[in-house]
Amino acid sequence: MKKSLITGITGQDGSYLVELLLSKGYEVHGIIRRSSTFNTSRIDHIYVDPHDPNARLLLHYGDLCNSEQVSNVIYNIKPDEVYHLGAQSHVRVSFDIPEYSGDVIALGTTRLLDAIRRSGNEIRFYQASSSEMFGASLPPQNEETPFKPRSPYACAKVYAYWMARNYRDGYNLFVCNGIQFNHESPRRGETFLTRKITRGIARILTRKGTYLYLGNLEAKRDWGYAPEYVECMWQMLQNEQAEDLVVGTGEAHSVREFLEEAFSYVGLDVDEHVRIDPRYFRPMEPEELIADPARAREEMGWNPKIKFKDLIKIMVDADMRAAGLKPIGKGDEILRQKFPNRWWGVD
């Protein structure tokens, strides 16, 4: 039985990844931060009491800002694979807390890599890199595009990317950077743009709110479906050779397009319900991020099934259901058709 360790296991990607790995027979370990309240809602449906002899999902308290804790987890678990997804992952918030963002993202990655190096074990490592690293570089962006980060979050991710490369080249570790473009799902955090929109629609429909407050509507992003991106993470660690790959759909759409598509799906008027709030603008922002995933397509057969309009329908249906409304159902039908044997649970 393979053994994996996931940082950020309670996040969107972490929750899908643990389901994927369990479906493949792994024993899965995850690092969570100590809190006085439960923060495991995304994995509660698959969690089994560790006293159960058949439990294959085990959680450990830890903090990426603490070298001793990171080293202890690597030493005690001795994983075959480490998926490093943990981060302060909100780009806008990174402008408010740049030092903490750098500590968790940049130095947290370094702590993990060095613990793996010192362990002496053969451990394969996946680093969750980000399209935000490309920043001001012109699209489309691929593996050869220079990094021009435009946020503390992106700067920290660039640092982590190059540390991963250095540990691979300097110590012959199996280390991959997955440079993934925006990927969303009904499990996306409620403060992130796409989920803020789809959840806002549900609130308007249930009369719990009238307006949705947003920032820059002209920024363009390459949006995909998170479960497909998680499969790509796993595949990268199964390859014979470690490498860095760009993962995305190759399509860019503006925030305004996302809004209009989502609102029209439920018959609402964008102009009637959307307001602009300057506090949500970033001091700097990449205007257009669009992937050139040619290498991932050629080397791993990367061909995502869910594109822009399908993604929106899936997310709106899920948030309508969560609000106690009957979903329109087109998103549910898309999932049934394109993933008849899906490995993840119901959102």
C-alpha positions in Angstrom: 0.0 0.0 0.0 1.4 3.4 -1.1 1.5 6.1 1.6 1.0 9.7 0.8 1.1 13.0 2.7 -1.0 16.0 1.7 -0.5 19.5 3.0 -3.6 21.7 2.6 -5.7 18.5 2.8 -8.8 20.5 4.0 -8.8 22.8 1.0 -10.5 22.4 -2.3 -7.7 20.5 -4.0 -6.7 18.6 -0.9 -10.2 17.2 -0.5 -10.4 16.0 -4.1 -6.9 14.6 -3.9 -7.6 12.5 -0.8 -10.6 11.0 -2.5 -8.6 10.2 -5.6 -5.8 8.6 -3.6 -8.2 6.5 -1.5 -9.8 5.3 -4.6 -6.4 4.0 -5.8 -5.7 2.2 -2.6 -3.4 4.6 -0.8 -3.0 5.2 2.9 -3.4 9.0 3.1 -2.0 11.3 5.7 -2.8 15.0 6.0 -1.5 18.0 8.0 -4.1 20.2 9.6 -3.7 23.3 11.8 -4.9 23.2 15.3 -8.1 25.2 15.8 -10.8 25.5 18.5 -13.4 24.8 15.8 -13.6 22.1 13.2 -12.2 23.1 9.8 -12.5 19.7 8.0 -15.9 20.1 6.4 -14.6 19.3 2.9 -13.4 15.8 4.0 -16.0 15.0 6.7 -17.8 12.7 4.3 -14.8 10.4 3.9 -13.3 10.7 7.3 -13.2 7.4 9.3 -12.4 7.3 13.1 -8.7 6.4 13.4 -9.6 3.7 15.9 -11.2 1.8 13.0 -8.5 -0.8 11.9 -9.5 -0.1 8.3 -9.0 3.6 8.4 -6.8 4.9 5.6 -7.2 8.6 6.2 -5.1 9.9 9.1 -4.8 13.5 10.1 -1.9 15.1 12.0 -1.6 18.5 13.6 1.2 20.6 12.1 2.2 24.0 10.8 4.2 24.8 7.8 5.8 27.7 9.7 7.4 25.3 12.2 10.5 23.3 11.0 10.4 20.9 13.8 6.8 19.9 13.2 7.4 19.5 9.5 10.5 17.3 10.1 8.7 15.2 12.6 5.8 14.5 10.2 8.1 13.4 7.4 10.2 11.3 9.8 7.2 9.5 11.5 5.1 8.9 8.4 7.8 8.1 5.9 5.5 8.8 2.9 6.1 7.6 -0.6 4.6 10.8 -2.1 4.1 14.3 -0.7 1.6 16.6 -2.3 2.4 20.1 -1.1 -0.9 22.1 -1.5 -0.8 24.1 1.7 -0.5 27.8 1.5 -2.0 31.2 2.3 -3.8 30.9 -1.0 -5.8 34.2 -1.3 -4.0 36.5 -3.7 -5.7 39.7 -2.6 -5.2 38.9 1.1 -1.4 38.4 0.4 -1.1 42.2 -0.1 -2.4 42.7 3.5 -0.2 40.0 5.1 2.8 39.7 2.9 5.3 38.5 5.5 3.0 35.7 6.7 2.2 34.7 3.1 5.9 34.5 2.3 6.6 32.4 5.5 3.9 29.9 4.7 4.3 29.6 0.9 8.1 30.2 0.3 9.7 29.0 3.5 7.1 26.4 4.2 8.1 24.7 0.9 11.7 25.0 1.8 11.1 23.3 5.2 9.4 20.4 3.6 12.0 19.9 0.9 14.8 20.0 3.4 13.0 17.5 5.7 12.7 15.2 2.7 16.4 15.6 1.8 17.5 14.9 5.4 15.2 11.9 5.7 17.2 9.9 3.2 14.0 8.3 2.0 12.9 8.1 -1.7 10.0 10.5 -1.6 8.3 12.0 -4.6 7.3 15.6 -4.1 4.6 17.6 -5.9 4.8 21.4 -5.6 1.6 23.3 -6.3 2.9 26.2 -8.4 0.6 28.9 -9.7 -0.2 30.7 -12.9 0.0 33.9 -10.8 3.8 33.6 -11.1 3.6 34.7 -14.8 2.0 38.0 -13.7 2.8 40.6 -16.3 4.1 38.2 -19.0 2.1 38.2 -22.2 -0.2 35.3 -22.8 -0.4 32.4 -23.6 2.0 31.3 -20.9 3.9 28.0 -21.1 6.9 26.3 -19.4 9.4 28.7 -21.0 7.5 32.0 -20.2 9.4 34.2 -17.8 7.9 34.8 -14.3 6.9 38.4 -13.7 4.9 38.2 -10.4 2.5 41.0 -9.4 1.6 40.1 -5.8 3.2 38.9 -2.6 1.5 35.5 -3.1 3.0 35.2 -6.6 6.5 36.3 -5.4 6.4 33.6 -2.7 5.2 31.0 -5.2 8.2 31.9 -7.5 10.6 31.4 -4.6 9.0 28.0 -3.9 9.2 27.0 -7.5 12.9 27.7 -7.7 13.6 26.0 -4.4 11.9 22.9 -5.8 14.0 23.1 -8.9 17.2 23.5 -6.8 16.4 20.5 -4.6 15.7 18.4 -7.7 18.9 19.4 -9.5 21.2 19.7 -6.5 20.1 16.6 -4.5 18.6 14.5 -7.2 15.2 14.4 -5.6 12.0 13.5 -7.5 10.4 17.0 -7.4 7.7 18.3 -9.8 6.2 21.8 -10.2 2.6 21.7 -11.4 2.0 25.3 -12.7 -1.7 25.1 -12.6 -4.0 27.8 -13.8 -7.2 28.7 -12.0 -9.4 25.7 -11.2 -12.7 25.9 -9.5 -15.5 23.7 -8.1 -18.4 23.8 -5.6 -15.7 23.3 -2.9 -13.9 26.5 -3.8 -13.5 28.8 -0.8 -16.4 31.2 -0.3 -14.2 34.3 -0.5 -12.7 33.3 -3.9 -14.1 35.1 -6.9 -16.0 32.3 -8.7 -17.5 30.9 -5.6 -18.4 34.4 -4.4 -20.4 34.9 -7.6 -22.2 31.5 -7.6 -22.9 31.7 -3.8 -24.1 35.3 -4.2 -26.6 34.2 -6.9 -28.0 31.7 -4.5 -28.3 34.4 -1.8 -30.1 36.7 -4.2 -32.5 33.9 -5.3 -33.4 33.1 -1.6 -33.8 36.9 -0.9 -31.0 36.8 1.7 -29.1 39.5 -0.3 -29.7 42.0 -3.0 -26.2 43.0 -4.2 -23.0 41.3 -5.0 -19.9 43.4 -4.5 -16.8 42.8 -6.7 -13.6 44.4 -7.9 -12.0 44.3 -11.3 -14.4 42.8 -13.9 -12.0 43.0 -16.8 -9.2 40.6 -15.6 -9.1 37.5 -17.8 -8.4 34.0 -16.4 -8.1 30.4 -17.6 -10.7 28.6 -15.5 -10.9 24.8 -15.3 -12.5 22.1 -13.1 -10.6 21.1 -9.9 -11.1 17.3 -9.9 -9.4 17.1 -13.4 -6.4 19.1 -12.2 -6.0 16.9 -9.1 -5.8 13.9 -11.4 -2.9 15.7 -13.2 -1.1 16.2 -9.9 -1.2 12.4 -9.2 -0.1 11.6 -12.8 2.9 13.8 -12.6 4.3 11.8 -9.6 3.7 8.5 -11.5 5.8 9.6 -14.5 9.3 8.1 -15.0 11.0 11.5 -14.8 10.3 14.5 -12.7 9.5 17.7 -14.6 7.5 21.0 -14.5 4.3 21.3 -16.5 1.7 24.0 -17.2 -1.8 22.8 -16.7 -4.9 24.7 -18.0 -7.6 24.7 -20.5 -6.1 27.1 -23.0 -9.1 29.4 -22.9 -9.3 32.9 -21.2 -12.5 34.6 -20.1 -13.0 37.8 -18.2 -14.7 38.2 -14.8 -17.5 40.0 -16.6 -18.0 37.0 -18.8 -18.2 34.7 -15.8 -20.8 37.0 -14.2 -22.9 37.3 -17.3 -22.9 33.6 -18.0 -23.7 32.7 -14.3 -26.5 35.3 -14.0 -28.1 34.5 -17.3 -28.2 30.8 -16.3 -30.7 31.6 -13.5 -32.4 34.5 -15.3 -30.9 37.4 -13.2 -29.7 40.8 -14.4 -26.1 41.6 -13.7 -26.6 45.4 -13.7 -29.4 45.1 -11.2 -27.4 43.1 -8.6 -23.7 43.7 -9.1 -21.8 46.6 -7.5 -18.1 47.6 -7.7 -16.2 48.1 -4.5 -12.7 49.6 -4.7 -11.5 47.6 -1.7 -11.5 44.4 -3.9 -9.1 45.8 -6.4 -5.5 44.6 -6.1 -2.6 47.1 -6.1 -1.3 45.2 -9.0 -2.9 42.4 -11.1 -2.1 40.2 -14.1 -4.5 41.3 -16.7 -4.6 38.1 -18.7 -3.5 34.6 -17.7 -4.1 31.8 -20.3 -2.3 28.5 -20.4 -0.5 26.9 -23.2 -0.8 23.3 -22.0 0.7 21.7 -25.1 3.4 19.7 -23.2 0.9 18.4 -20.7 -1.4 17.3 -23.5 1.4 15.6 -25.5 3.2 13.9 -22.5 0.2 13.0 -20.3 -2.8 13.2 -22.6 -4.1 16.2 -20.7 -7.5 17.0 -22.3 -9.9 18.5 -19.8 -13.6 17.6 -20.2 -15.0 20.6 -18.4 -14.7 24.1 -20.0 -15.9 27.5 -19.0 -19.7 27.3 -19.5 -20.0 23.8 -18.1 -18.0 24.8 -15.0 -20.4 27.7 -14.3 -23.5 25.5 -14.5 -21.9 22.9 -12.2 -21.1 25.5 -9.6 -24.4 27.4 -9.7 -26.4 24.2 -9.4 -24.4 23.1 -6.4 -24.8 26.5 -4.6 -28.5 26.5 -5.4 -28.8 23.1 -3.8 -26.8 24.1 -0.8 -29.2 27.1 -0.3 -32.2 24.8 -0.3 -33.3 25.6 -3.8 -34.0 23.2 -6.7 -31.1 23.5 -9.1 -31.7 24.1 -12.7 -29.9 20.8 -13.3 -27.8 21.3 -16.4 -24.6 21.2 -14.4 -25.7 18.0 -12.7 -26.4 16.5 -16.2 -23.0 17.5 -17.5 -21.4 15.7 -14.6 -23.4 12.5 -15.2 -22.6 12.5 -18.9 -18.9 13.3 -18.7 -18.0 11.5 -15.5 -20.3 8.4 -15.3 -17.8 6.7 -13.0 -16.5 9.6 -11.0 -14.3 8.9 -8.0 -15.2 11.9 -5.9 -18.2 12.3 -3.6 -21.3 14.5 -4.0 -20.5 18.2 -3.4 
